[in-house]
Amino acid sequence: MYRLYEDDGVTAQYKEDFAYVAVKMNTTETEIHINAEIEGNFTLPYDTAAFILPQGEKRKLIIDSAEYKSGDQIYLKQEEI
């Protein structure tokens, strides 16, 4: 799992106002499964992300149970902790 920490980068509110973007990945011979979750009370300055696969990658890209192509924009849904 990869966890990205986000805050406003300006104020000293990083202990109270923050978010984590957690990305989990599992792979098989035919599929790449990615689950992205956002936790926290900081509103991210973006609401989409894109996952870019290496050129020549043939496996299906499954993000949060839906199939995508490399580079497609996905919408991130934030849940408050």
C-alpha positions, -999 to 999 in steps of 0.1 A, spaced: 0 0 0 11 35 -8 -2 64 14 1 100 3 -2 127 30 -18 159 19 -24 192 38 -25 229 27 13 232 29 10 267 43 -4 268 78 5 249 110 -29 231 109 -13 199 95 -22 180 127 -59 187 124 -65 194 87 -50 166 66 -60 138 42 -44 105 33 -47 91 -3 -43 54 1 -36 33 -30 -36 -6 -28 -27 -28 -57 -30 -65 -63 -21 -82 -96 -27 -115 -114 -14 -127 -148 -44 -111 -165 -55 -81 -143 -42 -52 -122 -65 -43 -94 -62 -9 -78 -82 5 -49 -79 42 -41 -93 57 -9 -92 91 7 -94 96 44 -94 128 64 -110 162 68 -87 182 44 -104 189 10 -80 179 -17 -72 205 -44 -80 178 -70 -108 153 -74 -94 130 -102 -64 108 -107 -49 88 -136 -30 56 -135 -5 52 -164 6 17 -172 39 9 -190 38 8 -227 30 -27 -239 12 -37 -207 -16 -61 -217 -34 -68 -184 -68 -53 -177 -68 -23 -153 -95 -26 -127 -99 4 -104 -125 2 -76 -142 -27 -94 -145 -9 -128 -124 -15 -159 -103 14 -172 -77 20 -199 -42 33 -190 -44 71 -184 -82 73 -180 -93 99 -154 -110 84 -123 -129 105 -97 -117 102 -62 -143 101 -34 -133 115 0 -145 99 32 -141 118 65 -124 100 93 
